[in-house]
Amino acid sequence: MRWVVVMALLCGTIGCAVGPAKNGFEASTREAFAGEWRSVTPSLEFVRLSVVSRSSEMGALGARLTFSGVAWEGSGRIEGDSLVAGMTVVGASTSSSVIVARAPDPHTLRVRFRPGAAAPLDLEFVREH
């Protein structure tokens, strides 16, 4: 009997630790990142992010980040629970920026944007639609 209780507790603990994310949300899917996003970061409310599935490459996502009249475009992949994408200023030829996006829930994205050698910028986005 003691063995059954120990096994039940162990299985329950393992199941909770590796089970689906809270409310069934899985942050490592394309659907978690794809869409139109607007920044809710104070003083940066006019920043926009678009993430789309790239049909030309299996598992790749395209991203476009715009603010202050400048647009960065790039592509990346989901790594663990994050979207990691190399970004290039539209019209430039080298990729010098990176975004790392995490989706804590279906309606929010937290993004760290590293524009070249400049200090990283932390942004929070909500779904536009």
C-alpha atoms as a printed R data frame, in Angstrom:
    type eleno elety resid chain resno      x      y       z
1   ATOM     1    CA   MET     A     1  0.000  0.000   0.000
2   ATOM     2    CA   ARG     A     2  2.803  2.419   0.870
3   ATOM     3    CA   TRP     A     3  4.419  1.730  -2.516
4   ATOM     4    CA   VAL     A     4  1.168  2.660  -4.310
5   ATOM     5    CA   VAL     A     5  0.915  5.944  -2.402
6   ATOM     6    CA   VAL     A     6  4.561  6.813  -3.144
7   ATOM     7    CA   MET     A     7  4.114  5.983  -6.848
8   ATOM     8    CA   ALA     A     8  0.910  8.041  -7.043
9   ATOM     9    CA   LEU     A     9  2.627 11.066  -5.474
10  ATOM    10    CA   LEU     A    10  5.661 10.657  -7.720
11  ATOM    11    CA   CYS     A    11  3.562 10.371 -10.889
12  ATOM    12    CA   GLY     A    12  1.452 13.358  -9.863
13  ATOM    13    CA   THR     A    13  4.559 15.449  -9.218
14  ATOM    14    CA   ILE     A    14  6.157 14.488 -12.530
15  ATOM    15    CA   GLY     A    15  2.903 15.057 -14.382
16  ATOM    16    CA   CYS     A    16  2.562 18.561 -12.976
17  ATOM    17    CA   ALA     A    17  6.180 19.413 -13.724
18  ATOM    18    CA   VAL     A    18  6.165 18.358 -17.380
19  ATOM    19    CA   GLY     A    19  2.507 18.748 -18.250
20  ATOM    20    CA   PRO     A    20  1.027 21.439 -20.474
21  ATOM    21    CA   ALA     A    21  1.435 25.072 -19.576
22  ATOM    22    CA   LYS     A    22 -1.115 26.828 -17.403
23  ATOM    23    CA   ASN     A    23 -4.595 26.935 -18.994
24  ATOM    24    CA   GLY     A    24 -3.399 24.653 -21.812
25  ATOM    25    CA   PHE     A    25 -1.254 27.424 -23.380
26  ATOM    26    CA   GLU     A    26  1.896 26.148 -25.051
27  ATOM    27    CA   ALA     A    27  4.420 28.932 -25.677
28  ATOM    28    CA   SER     A    28  6.596 26.898 -28.029
29  ATOM    29    CA   THR     A    29  4.148 26.827 -30.955
30  ATOM    30    CA   ARG     A    30  4.052 29.119 -33.977
31  ATOM    31    CA   GLU     A    31  0.543 30.198 -33.031
32  ATOM    32    CA   ALA     A    32  1.854 31.637 -29.755
33  ATOM    33    CA   PHE     A    33  4.009 34.134 -31.668
34  ATOM    34    CA   ALA     A    34  2.271 34.666 -35.028
35  ATOM    35    CA   GLY     A    35  0.136 37.765 -35.413
36  ATOM    36    CA   GLU     A    36  0.115 41.529 -35.143
37  ATOM    37    CA   TRP     A    37  1.390 42.992 -31.875
38  ATOM    38    CA   ARG     A    38  1.476 46.515 -30.419
39  ATOM    39    CA   SER     A    39  3.735 47.708 -27.647
40  ATOM    40    CA   VAL     A    40  2.313 48.608 -24.245
41  ATOM    41    CA   THR     A    41  5.723 49.573 -22.906
42  ATOM    42    CA   PRO     A    42  5.482 53.102 -21.455
43  ATOM    43    CA   SER     A    43  6.936 55.744 -23.815
44  ATOM    44    CA   LEU     A    44  7.165 53.144 -26.613
45  ATOM    45    CA   GLU     A    45  3.461 52.630 -27.355
46  ATOM    46    CA   PHE     A    46  3.852 53.116 -31.106
47  ATOM    47    CA   VAL     A    47  6.165 50.164 -31.653
48  ATOM    48    CA   ARG     A    48  4.643 47.367 -33.742
49  ATOM    49    CA   LEU     A    49  5.703 43.771 -34.293
50  ATOM    50    CA   SER     A    50  4.388 41.416 -36.964
51  ATOM    51    CA   VAL     A    51  5.229 37.715 -36.880
52  ATOM    52    CA   VAL     A    52  4.259 35.393 -39.731
53  ATOM    53    CA   SER     A    53  4.925 31.811 -40.687
54  ATOM    54    CA   ARG     A    54  7.370 31.576 -43.593
55  ATOM    55    CA   SER     A    55  6.108 29.133 -46.155
56  ATOM    56    CA   SER     A    56  9.491 28.946 -47.878
57  ATOM    57    CA   GLU     A    57 11.221 27.366 -44.880
58  ATOM    58    CA   MET     A    58  9.827 24.632 -42.632
59  ATOM    59    CA   GLY     A    59  9.535 25.894 -39.048
60  ATOM    60    CA   ALA     A    60 10.777 29.423 -39.839
61  ATOM    61    CA   LEU     A    61  8.965 32.565 -38.754
62  ATOM    62    CA   GLY     A    62  9.342 36.011 -40.282
63  ATOM    63    CA   ALA     A    63  9.312 39.136 -38.128
64  ATOM    64    CA   ARG     A    64  9.009 42.869 -38.776
65  ATOM    65    CA   LEU     A    65  9.592 45.391 -35.972
66  ATOM    66    CA   THR     A    66  8.799 49.059 -36.649
67  ATOM    67    CA   PHE     A    67  9.199 52.243 -34.638
68  ATOM    68    CA   SER     A    68 10.461 55.797 -35.067
69  ATOM    69    CA   GLY     A    69 10.222 55.482 -38.847
70  ATOM    70    CA   VAL     A    70 12.654 52.558 -38.927
71  ATOM    71    CA   ALA     A    71 11.786 48.963 -39.765
72  ATOM    72    CA   TRP     A    72 13.753 45.831 -38.979
73  ATOM    73    CA   GLU     A    73 12.954 42.590 -40.769
74  ATOM    74    CA   GLY     A    74 14.266 39.123 -40.191
75  ATOM    75    CA   SER     A    75 13.521 35.496 -39.620
76  ATOM    76    CA   GLY     A    76 14.100 32.967 -36.918
77  ATOM    77    CA   ARG     A    77 12.938 29.836 -35.210
78  ATOM    78    CA   ILE     A    78 11.401 28.776 -31.952
79  ATOM    79    CA   GLU     A    79 14.098 27.665 -29.535
80  ATOM    80    CA   GLY     A    80 12.638 26.183 -26.366
81  ATOM    81    CA   ASP     A    81  9.955 28.649 -25.246
82  ATOM    82    CA   SER     A    82 11.320 31.606 -27.235
83  ATOM    83    CA   LEU     A    83 11.292 32.957 -30.757
84  ATOM    84    CA   VAL     A    84 14.846 33.987 -31.671
85  ATOM    85    CA   ALA     A    85 15.250 36.022 -34.865
86  ATOM    86    CA   GLY     A    86 18.128 37.841 -36.526
87  ATOM    87    CA   MET     A    87 16.967 41.263 -37.686
88  ATOM    88    CA   THR     A    88 18.248 43.680 -40.318
89  ATOM    89    CA   VAL     A    89 17.298 47.305 -40.886
90  ATOM    90    CA   VAL     A    90 15.223 47.336 -44.070
91  ATOM    91    CA   GLY     A    91 17.588 48.261 -46.886
92  ATOM    92    CA   ALA     A    92 20.754 47.213 -45.036
93  ATOM    93    CA   SER     A    93 22.711 44.124 -46.003
94  ATOM    94    CA   THR     A    94 23.940 42.782 -42.674
95  ATOM    95    CA   SER     A    95 22.071 41.275 -39.748
96  ATOM    96    CA   SER     A    96 23.197 43.127 -36.658
97  ATOM    97    CA   SER     A    97 20.177 42.915 -34.377
98  ATOM    98    CA   VAL     A    98 18.419 40.098 -32.556
99  ATOM    99    CA   ILE     A    99 15.012 39.735 -30.948
100 ATOM   100    CA   VAL     A   100 14.168 37.133 -28.348
101 ATOM   101    CA   ALA     A   101 10.416 36.893 -27.749
102 ATOM   102    CA   ARG     A   102  8.644 34.930 -25.021
103 ATOM   103    CA   ALA     A   103  4.891 34.411 -24.785
104 ATOM   104    CA   PRO     A   104  3.802 34.067 -21.143
105 ATOM   105    CA   ASP     A   105  0.161 33.803 -22.267
106 ATOM   106    CA   PRO     A   106 -1.793 33.880 -25.558
107 ATOM   107    CA   HIS     A   107 -2.222 37.670 -25.477
108 ATOM   108    CA   THR     A   108  1.218 38.921 -24.379
109 ATOM   109    CA   LEU     A   109  4.747 38.904 -25.781
110 ATOM   110    CA   ARG     A   110  7.843 39.981 -23.892
111 ATOM   111    CA   VAL     A   111 10.625 40.905 -26.279
112 ATOM   112    CA   ARG     A   112 14.279 41.711 -25.739
113 ATOM   113    CA   PHE     A   113 15.585 43.623 -28.740
114 ATOM   114    CA   ARG     A   114 19.358 43.921 -29.134
115 ATOM   115    CA   PRO     A   115 20.017 46.535 -31.846
116 ATOM   116    CA   GLY     A   116 23.654 45.925 -32.776
117 ATOM   117    CA   ALA     A   117 26.081 47.284 -30.194
118 ATOM   118    CA   ALA     A   118 23.422 49.405 -28.443
119 ATOM   119    CA   ALA     A   119 21.961 48.481 -25.062
120 ATOM   120    CA   PRO     A   120 19.155 45.884 -25.179
121 ATOM   121    CA   LEU     A   121 15.602 47.176 -25.130
122 ATOM   122    CA   ASP     A   122 12.883 45.291 -23.229
123 ATOM   123    CA   LEU     A   123  9.413 45.617 -24.724
124 ATOM   124    CA   GLU     A   124  6.009 44.224 -23.848
125 ATOM   125    CA   PHE     A   125  3.426 43.635 -26.575
126 ATOM   126    CA   VAL     A   126 -0.254 42.692 -26.691
127 ATOM   127    CA   ARG     A   127 -2.133 41.245 -29.633
128 ATOM   128    CA   GLU     A   128 -3.457 43.910 -31.953
129 ATOM   129    CA   HIS     A   129 -6.655 42.025 -32.860
